[in-house]
Amino acid sequence: MNARVPATQTAGASGSTEGLLAPPPAWSYAVDAWQRTILLLDVLRERGNQTFEHEREGMPPVLVFDHEIVVDGRTLDQPANYALLRVLPPPGCAPTDDARRPFVVIDPRAGHGPGIGGFKIDSEIGIALRRGHPCYFVTFFPVPCPGQTIESVTRAEAVFLQTVIERHPDAQGKPFVIGNCQGGWALMLLAAAAPELPGPLLLAGSPLSYWAGMRGRNPMRYSGGLLGGSWLASLFADLGNGRFDGAWLVENFEQLNPANTLWKKLYDVYARVDTERERFLEFELWWGGHFLLNRAEIDWIVQNLFVGNHLTAGEVRSADGNLAVDLRNVRSPIVVFASWGDNITPPQQALDWIPDLYASVDEIVANEQVIVYCLHEKVGHLGIFVSAGVANREHTELISALDLIDVLPPGLYEARIEDIAPGTSHLDLIDGRYLMRFERRTIDDILALDDGRDDEDPFEVVRRVAEINQRLYDTFASPLVQAMSNEFSAYAMRQTHPARLERSLASDANPWMAWIAALAPAVRQARRPVEQDNPFLALERAASDSIVRALDAWRDQRDACYEHVFEALYQSPWLSALVGLDPGAHRRGPPPQSAALRSELAARRIHDAERRIAQGTPLDAFMRILVYVADENAAIEERPFNLMRKMAQEHLAQQPDIAAVKAAVRRQSFIVALDPARAVAALPELLPDPALRHHAMVAMHRVFTVAGPLEGGRLARYREVANVLGTDHTARLEAPLAGAAPAAGVPDVPDAAAPANAPGK
């Protein structure tokens, strides 16, 4: 019997795939969709198991770096559930240098656990380790100590910083401290209360002006008013038997973007389940770790910061009333990193504390404060900490320019990170892949980032209403709620929170997930991904995009409704009259007693500066010339600074440390601003040796011409200084005086290194 062999079988027997009948697109898509569904459920099962395992281990920080505990805050006289960790360099990384400035990272305690600052190799900690800096991390434990307050946390962090300083006595500069998100205001509290401890501060996505924002764009700031103030946080802490569940804070973040929370986050895993598993589980380990706060802590945070906005007004005091927290007491340079794509801490909340404290840049200068801000165009809130791109660009460049930031003259600057243009000179003086520039800014530049501040006036009414509601709750409701709560009811409430249920119900603790665990390996082995040009896959993606757009539209309508209701309620004159407040009558500012004290201190600084005009070292003279010749409106970039450091390394037996340079810059900046004519006329008294004067001017010329020719006002001021010092600015500067030798504090300049375009040629 002659059986007819199909063409497809014959083709298969010959080893060729031509002529094989491909499955129809609908069937291919159905198989792929079914497999992706099983694999997604398996990923969710692994997430639930991962959460249980993390809790069993005590929820340690999710750092990717090995570490060791240096100080456990639970053993201090005023215990706090915090600890100081020493981060160990990963394998293949060079050992850290104890002579380098140490880094300390403070992560936010805002519902999640610690570790986001070292979540990846390319992170704040990873960059510092690669550059040889000793790194420390401030972690915290899931359960607060009994009686723990924000003040006891601040005291513990002060002990941590003091410990870091003692462990690195030879380090060049005090520790560089990074405060991520809510860790930023905690860092500012510490720096204002103990200004002698930290070095430069980096506030990454940190809110400090809590009422600020733009109309139609920042709905989260209205939550306190729409909920009636801070009493609801106290209620949930009482229901938790005195402890507030951080999962409620995380839910607030989730509600900001319902499209991502309800659909896109899981759909992205479903759509790319073959490659997204590790990334998803890695992030969810941190996102799903919920920590607790004492009621005293959450009450302080909500009442003093988010609703009361007392921090920038100087109205935060210690428990005994002896210490008022004034952010103008911070002595260290402050670097603010914010992003226009951040809907949790928009740039206005990150920066408007500056005009709250200072009416003009002159006040910033008089207070000898350095403030630098850097704005990203689009990265979201979490991207500020976890994005490898941000870490490798913004964080790397800010860290590389750290010493320059530490010695900047007092004032307000914007950090600009620019690509290196073709033909840029002195590439060897650029530390990194980008050129760092600090451009001088004014208070008006900060205010221009906002759409006006009149929209903050209703929050004064919110504050008053919140105080009334809080007093009513504390008096009448809180005792009853506390009497009905116990540890069992608190535990049951925490375990039934939706954020925990979605993990526990999808874990192996649920027997219905057993078939997923059994089926997933077989599905993974028989995986048949659909072709990317499959029309049903295109329909799936189009449907997903439609769902995202619908949820985004609903979010926009919801947020607009929140804003309209808030304005209708808190801008109404009857509510203002009811609470005895005119919200537009005044804007709170620093206490007048503090202002009077600062005026007295300013007068004393003026007196001291006038006395020191004719006094100083060669380093003072060098810095005075630098400050005077430089255009006060010009940007400050890294190349001149790196050149000065290079010359000091090559020609000085003992280099001045960062603290000495910083002190000299501040002294001479104030003297030049106070009386520039007398400051220049007194230079010969600071440089009595003619040879030393010549070498100082040669070195200064090299510094000024490293980024371009010396011209205009700078050239005129340079010639004026040369005339005062008696050096001939029309002669060749590269010909050093016979027999001249460099003096301490001023580098010598060889003939061949001097520029050919000397002034007057």
Stockholm file with secondary structure:
# STOCKHOLM 1.0

chainA/1-761         MNARVPATQTAGASGSTEGLLAPPPAWSYAVDAWQRTILLLDVLRERGNQTFEHEREGMPPVLVFDHEIVVDGRTLDQPANYALLRVLPPPGCAPTDDARRPFVVIDPRAGHGPGIGGFKIDSEIGIALRRGHPCYFVTFFPVPCPGQTIESVTRAEAVFLQTVIERHPDAQGKPFVIGNCQGGWALMLLAAAAPELPGPLLLAGSPLSYWAGMRGRNPMRYSGGLLGGSWLASLFADLGNGRFDGAWLVENFEQLNPANTLWKKLYDVYARVDTERERFLEFELWWGGHFLLNRAEIDWIVQNLFVGNHLTAGEVRSADGNLAVDLRNVRSPIVVFASWGDNITPPQQALDWIPDLYASVDEIVANEQVIVYCLHEKVGHLGIFVSAGVANREHTELISALDLIDVLPPGLYEARIEDIAPGTSHLDLIDGRYLMRFERRTIDDILALDDGRDDEDPFEVVRRVAEINQRLYDTFASPLVQAMSNEFSAYAMRQTHPARLERSLASDANPWMAWIAALAPAVRQARRPVEQDNPFLALERAASDSIVRALDAWRDQRDACYEHVFEALYQSPWLSALVGLDPGAHRRGPPPQSAALRSELAARRIHDAERRIAQGTPLDAFMRILVYVADENAAIEERPFNLMRKMAQEHLAQQPDIAAVKAAVRRQSFIVALDPARAVAALPELLPDPALRHHAMVAMHRVFTVAGPLEGGRLARYREVANVLGTDHTARLEAPLAGAAPAAGVPDVPDAAAPANAPGK
#=GR chainA/1-761 SS CCCCCCHHHHHHHTTCCTTCCCCCHHHHHHHHHHHHHHHHHHHHHHHHHHHHHHHHTTCCCCCSSCEEEEEEGGGSSSCCSEEEEEECCCTTSCCCCTTSCCEEEECCCSSBCSCGGGSSSSSHHHHHHHTTCCEEEEEECSSCCTTCCHHHHHHHHHHHHHHHHHHCTTCSSSCEEEEETHHHHHHHHHHHHCTTSCCSEEEESCCCCTTCCCTTTCGGGGHHHHTTSSHHHHHHHHHTTTEEETHHHHHHHHHHCHHIIIIIHHHHHHHTHHHHHHHHHHHHHHHTCBCEEEHHHHHHHIIIIITTCCTTTTCEECTTSCCEECGGGCCSCEEEEEETTCSSSCHHHHHTHHHHHCSSHHHHHHTTCEEEEEEESSCCTTHHHHCHHHIIIIIHHHHHTHHHHHTCCSEEEEEEEEECCTTCSCGGGCCSSEEEEEEECCHHHHHTTSSCSGGGTHHHHHHHHHHHHHHHIIIIIHHHHHHHCCHHHHHHHHHTSHHHHHHHTTSTTSGGGHHHHHHHHHHHHTCCCCCTTCHHHHHHHHHHHHHHHHHHHHHHHHHHHHHHHHHHHHTCHHHHHHTTCCTTSCCCCSCHHHHHHHHHHHHHHHHHHHHTTTCCCHHHHHHHHHHHHSCTTSCEEHHHHHHHHHHHHHHCSSCCCHHHHHHHHHHHHHHHHHCHHHHHHTHHHHCCCHHHHHHHHHHHHHHHTTTSCCCHHHHHHHHHHHHHHTCCTTSCTTSCCTTCCCCTTSCCCCGGGSCSSCTTC
#=GC SS_cons         CCCCCCHHHHHHHTTCCTTCCCCCHHHHHHHHHHHHHHHHHHHHHHHHHHHHHHHHTTCCCCCSSCEEEEEEGGGSSSCCSEEEEEECCCTTSCCCCTTSCCEEEECCCSSBCSCGGGSSSSSHHHHHHHTTCCEEEEEECSSCCTTCCHHHHHHHHHHHHHHHHHHCTTCSSSCEEEEETHHHHHHHHHHHHCTTSCCSEEEESCCCCTTCCCTTTCGGGGHHHHTTSSHHHHHHHHHTTTEEETHHHHHHHHHHCHHIIIIIHHHHHHHTHHHHHHHHHHHHHHHTCBCEEEHHHHHHHIIIIITTCCTTTTCEECTTSCCEECGGGCCSCEEEEEETTCSSSCHHHHHTHHHHHCSSHHHHHHTTCEEEEEEESSCCTTHHHHCHHHIIIIIHHHHHTHHHHHTCCSEEEEEEEEECCTTCSCGGGCCSSEEEEEEECCHHHHHTTSSCSGGGTHHHHHHHHHHHHHHHIIIIIHHHHHHHCCHHHHHHHHHTSHHHHHHHTTSTTSGGGHHHHHHHHHHHHTCCCCCTTCHHHHHHHHHHHHHHHHHHHHHHHHHHHHHHHHHHHHTCHHHHHHTTCCTTSCCCCSCHHHHHHHHHHHHHHHHHHHHTTTCCCHHHHHHHHHHHHSCTTSCEEHHHHHHHHHHHHHHCSSCCCHHHHHHHHHHHHHHHHHCHHHHHHTHHHHCCCHHHHHHHHHHHHHHHTTTSCCCHHHHHHHHHHHHHHTCCTTSCTTSCCTTCCCCTTSCCCCGGGSCSSCTTC
//
